[in-house]
Amino acid sequence: MLNKDIQLPYGAVYFRKSNPPREDWERDYATAGQDGLNIFRHWFMWSAIETTPGVYDWEEYDRQMDLAAANGIKTVIAELIHAVPDWAVRKYAHALQVNADGTKLGSYMGVSSATGGFSNNGGGAGALTLNCPEVKEAAGKFLTALATRYKDHPAIYGYDVWNECNYSADVDYSPYAKAAFRKWLEKKYGSLKVLAKAWYRYSYAEWEDIEPPVHMAPYPECIDWLQFKRDNFYDQMQWRIDTIRAVDQKNTIVAHGISGAIPNMAANGCDDWLAASKVEVYGFTWIQARKGSEAWKNWYGVDINRAAARGKPFWHAERQGGPLWLQPQVIGRDKEDGRVAEPEDIRLWSMTSLAGGARGVINLRWRPLLDGPLFGAFGSYGMDGSRTPRSDMASAMAKWANDKAQATLWEAKPVRGEVGILVVRETQEFDYLLNHDRKEKPYPEAMWGAYRAFLENGVQPDWVHIDDIAAYDFLYFPYPIMFTSEQAKRLKAWVENGGTLIAEACPGYFGDRGHVGTVQPNMGLDEVFGAREEEVEFMPDIGDRIHFDLDGAAVDGGGFLQSYRLTGGTGRGHFTDGRLAVVENAYGKGRTLLIGTNPSVAYYRTQGKVNGAFFAELLRWSGKKRHVTLSNAALFARIHKGENGSFLWLVNPTRTAQKTEVTLARGALAQSQAVWPIDHIGNSGIEVPPRDVLILPLDS
């Protein structure tokens, strides 16, 4: 739960030893308190604190906590056991993580802290494997000492565990991880004989004969390896939480990811749903300088985190507040594309996250680092800690957000979206294996294309995990090439009970363990869709040549091509060569629409220049009404509802003021002043300032 002493957390990451300079701390804290910031997060790095075995240097961290208490600022303690002491790298050299190519991880300088002890694999795991009992014991002692020291400090808010929940795609092939993999397999399969049949390997004599796969390809052993790594690293996350909870049962446990479930859930373990399930507050790092500042990307970052939180409080855990120099993600991009953050950008990025349901905003730097390649990056305040126009904007927002007048606003939550974009972990895992060595990446293009197409049609598309489909009555399944028979049964029952499902080509083409079904659609889904496959073409490299129609209206395809023959459904469209491309069907109380290619890929690849009308027609076909209809497509709308008040958020990501008319599916605008900003409605209608939002109360 969010801390009852803070209405809306608004602050920054401050101390990453050895920045900022010690002589500025007292002044900086006073400035932050005066500017209305109420929360700081610091990296409590194992490598910087346990200087020799069993000897802890807490002095600078104690000072941070005491200054926070003196200035009315709460502190999130970010445990960083993946910043490993150099003495531990030597002492436990046998437990270094190993990459797929056989190289061992080591101790390097941290890019985001200019402090030693970080691994060189780019993931969120340290150089040492926690599968080694000695390493786990040593790290556990540090976590225990950390929680024991600060659990009763008046400044503590809680603990952030496993910074940016993810790991490298290339780890871990150490002997300890291999042993853990074998135990995982033994628990799953029970015997070598059962495993041999599942893996198509028939000459294992002992469990020790099993080696994790190095070459990633669409085989059962690789599927198991991906799923083991996920279970292994998230079990270690749970161990972190349990270790802290053994000492501190009262303060909040939080974590944050990188909104990376699309497309990095399979390769890098960015399972936001699993991570969020373990903590009380979840969050996300989203930095426009690294992602791009297009409006749909900002919405994606917050929307997938909201879905993963499943109703829990969540926040924008790391929001950009300043420029980024010389990093590979920005080279060649326009200055205005997040490279130089202006005050209006900070307002827009923060407000978009709040409009998406985030209930807290934390800048990933209070002031920039003075050392290392990220010098000068991301801070709202100046290199010397002085105020800037960017920090003035952050201060104004922090004070506004924590004014008691906004209490009702933050109690309201975003309503459920009109459509759900279906997310199935196994689908992404198989696509990752299928296309591991290929340039074509149809999975993320399809997922993002479908999301963007609905979003830019004035719809709120929610990301819906396969486990959460009961809460929705309309789902769109982009690129559904693989899932399990159990998931197929669940989808079948969902449609039969009244759900409306639109699926792109080849639903469940690959079933359990990646096995191709001889009848397509696979796993009994031919009944659900009222059609069977006539022909299939897996040629995503020339998928842009695919074209079809829906009731005579031209549509561009992409990805794969699957044509059909009817077995009870109704044909609604054909490919340009005459083969059946679209089938509508009634199944039980529900309806389906099967589309024999991936129009979402075409939308993504053309930046929305094609297929916009097609996705609008899909919404009409579904019978769903937009929550809000705007006359100006440059704006985005979200409705938040609460017991004590409801609100309409209008977001303008453009650099010019935008006017619009508003039509609500339910309710009406209240005849009262805007919550942010004022003077919103004139004779010419509703106007939203550039890179800003307009928040209007609704009559309940």
C-alpha positions in Angstrom: 0.0 0.0 0.0 1.1 3.6 -0.5 2.4 5.3 2.6 -0.5 7.1 4.5 1.8 10.0 5.2 2.2 10.8 1.5 -0.7 11.7 -0.7 1.2 11.2 -3.9 4.9 10.3 -3.9 6.8 12.8 -6.0 10.6 12.8 -5.8 13.8 11.4 -7.2 16.7 9.0 -6.8 19.4 11.0 -4.9 22.4 9.2 -3.5 24.4 6.8 -5.6 27.8 6.7 -3.9 29.8 8.8 -4.6 27.4 11.3 -6.1 26.3 14.0 -5.2 29.2 15.5 -3.3 29.0 15.3 0.5 29.3 19.0 1.0 26.1 19.6 -0.9 23.8 17.1 0.9 22.4 19.4 3.6 21.6 22.1 1.1 20.2 19.7 -1.5 17.8 18.1 1.1 16.6 21.5 2.2 16.0 22.5 -1.4 14.1 19.3 -2.1 11.9 19.8 0.9 11.2 23.4 0.1 10.3 22.4 -3.5 7.6 19.9 -2.3 9.5 16.7 -3.1 8.5 14.0 -0.5 10.4 10.9 -1.5 14.0 9.9 -2.3 15.4 6.5 -3.3 19.0 5.6 -2.8 21.1 2.7 -3.9 22.3 0.8 -0.9 25.1 -1.1 -2.7 26.5 -4.2 -1.1 29.9 -3.4 -2.8 30.0 0.1 -1.2 28.9 -0.9 2.3 30.4 -4.3 3.2 34.0 -3.1 2.7 35.6 -6.3 4.1 33.8 -9.5 5.2 31.5 -8.7 8.0 32.6 -5.0 8.2 29.9 -2.5 7.2 30.4 1.2 6.5 26.9 2.8 7.0 28.1 6.3 7.8 27.1 8.0 4.6 23.8 6.2 4.4 22.9 7.0 8.0 23.4 10.7 7.0 21.0 10.3 4.1 18.3 8.9 6.3 18.8 11.5 9.0 18.7 14.4 6.5 15.5 12.9 5.0 13.8 12.8 8.4 14.8 16.4 9.1 13.4 17.6 5.8 10.1 15.7 5.7 11.2 13.3 3.0 10.6 9.5 3.0 13.2 7.1 1.8 13.0 4.0 -0.4 16.0 1.8 0.4 17.0 0.2 -2.9 18.9 -3.0 -2.0 21.6 -3.7 -4.6 23.1 -7.0 -3.8 24.0 -7.4 -7.5 26.6 -4.7 -6.8 29.1 -7.3 -5.5 32.1 -6.5 -3.2 35.4 -7.0 -4.9 36.6 -9.2 -2.0 33.5 -11.4 -2.7 34.4 -11.7 -6.4 37.8 -13.1 -5.3 36.5 -15.2 -2.4 33.7 -16.8 -4.4 35.4 -16.9 -7.8 34.1 -20.4 -8.3 30.5 -18.9 -8.2 30.9 -16.3 -11.0 28.0 -16.4 -13.4 28.9 -17.8 -16.8 27.7 -16.6 -20.2 26.5 -18.9 -23.0 29.9 -18.6 -24.7 31.7 -19.8 -21.6 33.1 -16.4 -20.4 32.7 -15.5 -16.8 31.3 -12.3 -15.4 33.5 -10.0 -13.5 33.5 -6.8 -11.4 33.1 -3.6 -13.4 32.4 0.1 -12.8 28.7 0.9 -12.7 27.4 3.1 -15.5 24.6 4.5 -13.3 26.7 5.1 -10.2 30.4 5.2 -11.2 30.9 2.7 -8.4 32.7 -0.6 -8.6 31.1 -4.1 -8.2 28.8 -4.3 -11.1 28.7 -7.1 -13.7 29.4 -6.7 -17.4 26.4 -8.5 -18.8 23.9 -5.6 -18.9 21.2 -7.4 -16.9 19.9 -7.0 -13.4 21.8 -9.8 -11.9 25.3 -9.6 -10.3 28.6 -11.2 -11.2 28.0 -14.0 -8.6 25.2 -16.6 -8.8 22.8 -16.8 -5.9 22.5 -20.5 -6.7 25.7 -20.9 -4.8 24.9 -21.4 -1.1 27.9 -19.5 0.1 27.1 -16.4 -2.0 23.4 -16.6 -1.0 24.4 -16.7 2.7 26.8 -13.7 2.4 24.2 -11.6 0.5 21.5 -12.6 3.0 23.6 -11.4 5.9 24.0 -8.1 4.2 20.2 -7.8 3.6 19.5 -8.8 7.2 22.0 -6.2 8.5 20.5 -3.5 6.2 16.9 -4.1 7.3 17.9 -4.4 10.9 19.7 -1.1 10.9 16.9 1.0 9.2 13.6 -0.7 9.8 12.7 1.7 12.6 14.2 4.9 11.2 11.6 7.7 10.9 12.5 8.4 7.3 12.0 4.9 5.9 9.2 4.3 3.4 10.3 0.8 2.4 12.6 -1.4 0.3 13.0 -1.6 -3.5 14.1 -5.1 -4.4 15.8 -6.3 -7.6 16.4 -3.0 -9.5 14.7 -3.1 -12.9 13.6 -6.7 -12.7 15.4 -8.4 -15.6 18.5 -10.5 -16.4 20.8 -11.0 -19.4 19.7 -13.4 -22.1 23.1 -15.1 -21.9 23.3 -16.2 -18.3 23.6 -18.4 -16.3 25.7 -21.4 -17.3 27.7 -21.8 -14.0 27.9 -25.2 -12.4 25.5 -24.0 -9.6 22.9 -22.9 -12.1 23.2 -26.1 -14.1 22.7 -28.1 -10.9 19.6 -26.0 -10.1 18.3 -26.6 -13.6 18.6 -30.3 -13.2 16.7 -30.2 -9.9 14.0 -28.1 -11.7 13.7 -30.7 -14.5 13.5 -33.6 -12.0 10.7 -31.9 -10.2 8.8 -31.2 -13.5 9.3 -34.5 -15.2 9.9 -37.0 -12.3 12.2 -39.3 -14.3 14.8 -39.3 -17.0 12.6 -41.5 -19.1 9.8 -38.9 -19.1 12.2 -36.1 -19.8 13.8 -38.1 -22.7 10.4 -38.5 -24.4 9.6 -34.8 -23.9 13.0 -33.6 -25.2 13.5 -36.2 -27.9 16.8 -37.1 -26.3 17.0 -40.8 -25.5 20.5 -41.4 -24.1 20.6 -39.7 -20.8 22.0 -42.2 -18.2 22.2 -39.7 -15.3 20.7 -36.3 -14.5 24.3 -35.0 -14.6 24.3 -35.8 -18.4 21.9 -32.9 -18.9 23.4 -29.6 -20.0 21.4 -26.4 -20.6 21.0 -25.5 -24.3 23.4 -22.9 -25.6 21.9 -22.5 -29.1 18.4 -21.0 -28.8 16.0 -22.7 -31.2 12.3 -23.9 -31.1 12.8 -27.1 -29.2 11.3 -28.3 -25.9 14.7 -28.2 -24.1 15.0 -24.5 -25.0 11.5 -23.8 -23.8 12.3 -25.4 -20.5 15.5 -23.5 -20.2 13.7 -20.1 -20.6 11.1 -21.1 -18.1 13.7 -22.4 -15.6 15.6 -19.1 -15.8 12.4 -17.2 -15.1 11.5 -19.3 -12.1 15.0 -19.3 -10.8 15.6 -15.5 -10.9 12.1 -14.7 -9.5 12.5 -17.3 -6.7 15.7 -15.3 -5.9 13.6 -12.1 -5.9 11.2 -13.8 -3.4 14.2 -14.8 -1.3 15.2 -11.2 -1.1 11.8 -10.2 0.1 11.6 -13.1 2.6 15.0 -12.2 4.0 14.0 -8.6 4.6 10.5 -9.6 5.9 12.2 -11.8 8.5 13.5 -8.7 10.1 11.0 -6.0 9.0 7.3 -6.9 8.8 5.9 -3.4 8.6 7.6 -1.3 5.9 6.5 -1.4 2.3 8.2 -3.8 -0.2 8.3 -2.3 -3.7 10.0 -3.2 -7.0 10.2 -1.8 -10.5 10.8 -3.1 -13.9 11.3 -1.5 -17.3 7.9 -2.1 -18.9 9.8 -4.6 -20.9 7.2 -7.5 -21.1 6.9 -6.6 -24.8 9.2 -7.9 -26.2 11.7 -9.0 -23.5 9.7 -11.2 -21.2 11.2 -14.3 -22.8 14.8 -13.3 -23.4 15.4 -11.1 -20.4 12.8 -12.2 -17.9 10.9 -8.9 -18.0 7.7 -10.5 -16.5 6.0 -7.5 -15.1 3.0 -9.5 -14.0 5.2 -12.0 -12.0 7.3 -9.2 -10.5 4.3 -7.1 -9.4 2.6 -10.2 -7.8 5.4 -10.3 -5.2 5.4 -6.7 -4.0 3.0 -4.1 -2.5 3.8 -1.3 -5.0 5.2 -1.9 -8.4 6.8 0.6 -10.8 8.5 1.1 -14.1 11.5 2.8 -15.5 10.6 4.7 -18.7 13.1 7.1 -20.2 12.1 8.9 -23.4 15.7 9.6 -24.3 16.2 5.8 -24.6 12.8 4.8 -25.9 11.7 7.7 -28.1 9.2 10.3 -27.2 6.3 9.2 -29.5 3.0 9.5 -27.7 2.0 5.8 -28.1 5.3 4.7 -26.5 4.6 6.8 -23.4 1.2 5.2 -23.1 2.6 1.8 -23.6 5.1 2.3 -20.8 2.4 3.1 -18.2 -0.4 0.9 -19.6 1.5 -2.4 -19.4 2.6 -1.6 -15.9 -1.0 -0.8 -14.8 -2.1 -4.2 -16.3 0.8 -6.0 -14.5 -0.1 -4.3 -11.1 -3.6 -5.9 -11.3 -5.1 -3.2 -9.2 -2.2 -2.6 -6.8 -0.7 0.9 -6.5 2.0 1.5 -9.0 4.3 4.4 -9.9 6.6 5.8 -12.5 9.7 4.7 -10.6 12.3 6.3 -12.9 11.2 9.3 -15.0 13.6 11.4 -17.1 14.2 14.9 -15.8 17.1 16.1 -17.9 19.2 15.4 -21.0 21.1 12.4 -22.1 24.5 12.7 -23.9 26.6 10.4 -26.1 24.7 7.2 -25.4 24.0 4.8 -28.3 20.2 5.1 -27.9 20.2 8.8 -28.7 22.9 9.1 -31.4 21.4 10.4 -34.6 18.0 11.3 -33.1 16.5 14.8 -33.1 17.2 17.1 -30.2 13.5 17.3 -29.4 13.1 13.5 -29.3 13.9 13.2 -25.6 17.5 14.1 -25.9 17.1 17.5 -24.2 14.3 17.5 -21.7 12.4 20.8 -21.5 10.1 21.7 -18.6 7.1 21.0 -20.8 8.4 17.5 -21.5 8.7 16.7 -17.8 5.1 17.9 -17.4 3.8 15.8 -20.3 5.7 12.7 -19.3 4.6 12.9 -15.7 1.0 13.7 -16.5 0.8 10.9 -19.1 1.8 8.4 -16.5 -0.6 9.8 -14.0 -3.4 9.7 -16.6 -2.5 6.0 -17.1 -3.1 5.4 -13.4 0.4 5.8 -11.9 0.2 7.1 -8.4 3.7 8.4 -7.9 6.5 9.9 -10.0 10.2 9.6 -9.2 12.9 11.1 -11.3 15.9 8.8 -11.8 18.3 11.6 -10.8 17.7 14.5 -8.5 20.8 16.0 -10.0 23.2 14.6 -12.6 26.2 12.3 -11.9 29.5 14.0 -12.0 31.5 10.8 -13.0 31.3 8.2 -15.7 29.6 8.1 -19.1 26.2 9.2 -17.7 27.6 12.5 -16.5 25.1 15.3 -16.7 22.2 13.0 -17.5 18.6 13.0 -16.4 18.7 15.4 -13.4 16.0 18.1 -13.0 18.4 20.1 -10.9 21.7 21.5 -12.2 25.1 19.9 -12.1 25.8 21.9 -8.9 22.4 21.2 -7.4 20.9 24.6 -8.3 17.3 25.0 -9.4 16.5 25.0 -13.1 13.3 25.6 -15.1 13.0 21.8 -15.2 13.1 21.6 -11.4 10.7 24.5 -11.1 8.2 22.5 -13.2 8.7 19.4 -11.0 8.3 21.4 -7.9 5.0 23.0 -9.1 3.7 19.5 -10.0 4.8 18.0 -6.6 3.1 20.8 -4.7 -0.1 20.6 -6.8 -0.3 16.8 -6.5 0.0 16.8 -2.7 -2.5 19.6 -2.1 -5.4 18.1 -0.2 -7.7 19.4 -2.9 -6.4 16.6 -5.1 -7.1 13.8 -2.7 -10.3 12.8 -4.6 -8.4 12.9 -7.9 -5.9 10.3 -6.7 -8.6 8.0 -5.3 -10.1 7.6 -8.7 -8.7 4.9 -11.0 -8.7 4.4 -14.8 -11.7 2.5 -16.0 -11.3 -0.8 -17.8 -10.4 -0.4 -21.5 -12.8 -1.1 -24.3 -10.5 -3.8 -25.7 -7.8 -6.1 -24.3 -4.6 -7.0 -26.1 -4.0 -10.6 -25.1 -0.5 -11.4 -23.7 0.6 -15.0 -23.5 4.1 -15.7 -22.1 4.4 -19.0 -24.0 3.7 -17.3 -27.3 6.5 -14.8 -26.8 8.9 -17.5 -25.6 8.3 -19.6 -28.7 8.6 -16.7 -31.1 11.9 -15.7 -29.5 13.2 -19.3 -30.1 11.7 -19.5 -33.6 13.2 -16.2 -34.8 16.3 -16.1 -32.6 18.7 -15.9 -35.5 16.5 -13.9 -37.8 16.1 -10.2 -38.6 12.3 -10.4 -38.8 10.7 -9.8 -35.5 6.9 -10.0 -36.2 5.9 -10.6 -32.5 6.7 -7.2 -31.1 5.6 -5.5 -34.3 2.2 -7.2 -34.0 1.8 -6.6 -30.3 2.7 -2.9 -30.5 0.9 -2.5 -33.8 -2.4 -3.7 -32.5 -2.0 -1.6 -29.3 -1.1 1.5 -31.2 -3.9 1.0 -33.8 -6.6 0.9 -31.1 -5.0 3.7 -29.1 -4.8 6.0 -32.1 -8.4 5.2 -32.9 -9.5 6.9 -29.6 -9.7 3.6 -27.7 -8.1 2.6 -24.4 -6.4 -0.7 -25.1 -5.5 -2.7 -22.0 -2.8 -5.3 -21.9 -4.5 -8.5 -20.7 -2.6 -11.5 -19.3 -4.1 -14.8 -20.3 -4.8 -15.4 -16.6 -6.9 -12.3 -16.4 -9.3 -12.7 -19.4 -12.4 -13.3 -17.2 -12.4 -9.5 -16.5 -12.9 -8.7 -20.3 -15.5 -9.4 -22.9 -13.5 -8.2 -26.0 -10.0 -9.4 -26.8 -7.6 -9.0 -29.7 -4.9 -11.6 -30.1 -2.1 -10.4 -32.3 0.4 -13.0 -33.6 -1.1 -16.0 -31.6 1.2 -18.7 -33.1 1.8 -20.8 -30.0 0.2 -21.5 -26.7 -0.7 -24.5 -24.6 -3.6 -26.8 -24.8 -4.7 -25.7 -21.4 -4.8 -22.1 -22.5 -6.7 -23.1 -25.7 -9.4 -24.7 -23.5 -9.5 -21.5 -21.4 -10.0 -19.4 -24.5 -12.6 -21.7 -25.9 -14.6 -21.6 -22.7 -14.2 -17.8 -22.5 -15.7 -17.4 -26.0 -18.4 -20.0 -25.3 -19.5 -18.0 -22.3 -19.9 -14.8 -24.3 -16.5 -13.4 -25.1 -15.7 -11.7 -28.4 -12.3 -12.7 -29.8 -10.4 -11.4 -32.8 -7.4 -13.5 -33.7 -4.7 -13.0 -36.3 -3.2 -15.8 -38.4 -2.3 -19.2 -37.1 -3.8 -19.3 -33.7 -2.2 -22.1 -31.7 -0.3 -23.4 -34.8 2.3 -24.7 -32.4 0.9 -26.3 -29.3 2.4 -27.9 -26.2 6.2 -28.0 -26.3 6.1 -26.3 -29.7 4.5 -29.2 -31.5 2.7 -28.4 -34.8 -1.0 -29.5 -34.9 -2.0 -31.5 -37.9 -5.5 -29.8 -37.9 -5.5 -26.0 -38.0 -6.6 -24.0 -36.1 -5.0 -26.3 -33.5 -6.3 -27.8 -30.2 -10.0 -27.8 -31.1 -10.0 -24.1 -32.0 -11.3 -24.9 -35.5 -14.7 -25.2 -33.8 -14.4 -21.9 -32.2 -13.5 -20.1 -35.4 -15.8 -22.1 -37.7 -13.0 -22.7 -40.2 -10.0 -24.9 -41.1 -6.7 -24.0 -42.7 -6.5 -24.4 -46.4 -3.0 -23.2 -46.9 -0.3 -21.5 -44.8 2.8 -19.4 -45.8 5.5 -18.5 -43.2 7.3 -15.7 -45.1 7.4 -12.7 -42.8 10.3 -11.2 -44.7 8.0 -10.5 -47.6 4.8 -10.2 -45.5 4.3 -6.7 -46.8 3.1 -8.2 -50.1 0.1 -9.6 -48.4 -3.2 -7.8 -49.0 -6.8 -8.7 -48.3 -10.2 -7.1 -47.9 -12.8 -7.0 -45.2 -16.3 -6.7 -46.8 -14.6 -5.1 -49.8 -12.5 -2.6 -48.0 -8.8 -3.0 -48.7 -6.4 -4.0 -45.9 -2.6 -4.5 -45.8 -1.3 -7.7 -44.2 2.1 -8.7 -42.8 3.8 -11.5 -41.0 2.2 -14.8 -42.0 -0.6 -15.9 -44.4 -3.2 -18.5 -43.5 -6.1 -19.2 -45.8 -9.3 -21.1 -44.8 -12.2 -23.2 -45.8 -15.5 -22.8 -43.9 -16.7 -25.4 -41.4 -19.6 -23.3 -40.0 -18.4 -19.8 -40.1 -19.1 -17.0 -42.5 -16.5 -15.6 -45.0 -15.9 -11.9 -44.6 -12.9 -11.2 -46.8 -10.4 -12.6 -49.3 -6.7 -12.3 -50.2 -6.1 -10.6 -53.5 -5.6 -14.0 -55.1 -9.1 -15.1 -54.1 -8.3 -17.3 -51.1 -10.5 -16.9 -48.0 -8.8 -14.6 -45.5 -11.4 -13.6 -42.9 -14.0 -15.7 -41.1 -16.6 -14.7 -38.7 -18.2 -17.2 -36.4 -20.7 -17.6 -33.5 -19.6 -20.1 -30.8 -21.8 -20.6 -27.8 -22.7 -17.2 -26.5 -19.7 -15.6 -28.1 -18.3 -14.4 -31.4 -15.0 -14.7 -33.2 -13.3 -13.1 -36.1 -10.3 -14.9 -37.6 -7.9 -12.9 -39.8 -5.5 -14.9 -41.9 -2.5 -12.6 -41.7 -1.1 -9.9 -39.3 -2.6 -6.5 -40.1 -1.1 -5.2 -36.9 2.4 -5.7 -38.3 1.5 -3.5 -41.3 0.1 -0.8 -39.0 3.3 -0.8 -37.0 5.7 -0.8 -39.9 4.0 2.1 -41.6 3.7 4.1 -38.5 -0.1 4.0 -38.7 -0.3 5.1 -42.3 -2.3 2.0 -43.2 -5.0 0.0 -41.6 -6.4 2.7 -39.3 -9.8 2.4 -40.8 -9.6 -1.3 -40.5 -9.1 -1.2 -36.8 -11.9 1.3 -36.4 -14.1 -1.1 -38.2 -13.1 -3.9 -35.9 -14.3 -1.8 -32.9 -17.6 -1.2 -34.7 -17.9 -4.9 -35.4 -17.3 -5.8 -31.8 -20.3 -3.6 -30.7 -18.1 -1.7 -28.2 -18.5 2.0 -27.7 -15.6 4.3 -27.0 -15.6 5.6 -23.5 -14.8 9.1 -24.9 -15.1 10.3 -28.5 -13.0 13.3 -29.4 -13.3 15.4 -32.5 -9.5 16.0 -32.5 -7.4 12.9 -33.0 -4.3 14.6 -31.8 -5.5 14.2 -28.2 -5.9 11.2 -25.9 -8.6 10.7 -23.4 -8.8 8.6 -20.2 -11.6 8.3 -17.7 -10.9 7.8 -14.0 -13.7 6.7 -11.6 -13.7 6.8 -7.8 -16.2 6.6 -5.0 -16.0 10.3 -4.3 -15.5 11.6 -7.8 -14.8 10.9 -11.5 -12.6 12.7 -14.0 -11.8 13.1 -17.7 -8.1 13.4 -18.5 -7.3 14.9 -21.9 -3.6 14.6 -22.9 -2.0 16.8 -25.6 1.4 15.4 -26.6 1.8 18.0 -29.4 3.6 21.3 -29.3 0.6 23.4 -30.2 -2.7 24.0 -28.3 -5.5 21.6 -29.4 -9.2 22.2 -29.3 -11.8 19.4 -29.2 -15.4 18.5 -28.7 -16.1 15.7 -26.2 -18.8 13.0 -26.3 -19.0 10.7 -23.4 -20.6 7.2 -23.6 -21.8 7.7 -20.0 -22.2 10.7 -17.8 -21.4 14.4 -18.6 -18.8 17.0 -17.8 -19.4 18.8 -14.5 -20.0 22.5 -14.6 -17.0 23.2 -12.3 -13.5 24.4 -12.7 -10.8 22.1 -14.1 -8.5 20.3 -11.7 -5.6 21.2 -13.9 -5.2 23.8 -15.4 -7.9 26.5 -15.0 -9.9 28.5 -17.7 -10.4 25.4 -19.9 -13.8 26.0 -21.5 -14.5 29.1 -23.6 -16.9 29.9 -26.4 -14.8 28.0 -28.8 -15.0 24.7 -26.8 -12.4 22.7 -24.9 -8.7 23.6 -25.4 -5.7 21.6 -24.1 -2.4 23.5 -23.9 0.7 22.1 -25.7 2.5 19.2 -24.0 0.0 19.4 -21.2 -3.2 17.8 -19.9 -6.6 19.0 -19.0 -8.4 17.3 -16.1 -12.1 17.9 -15.9 -14.5 16.7 -13.2 -17.4 14.5 -14.4 -20.9 14.3 -13.0 -21.4 10.9 -11.5 
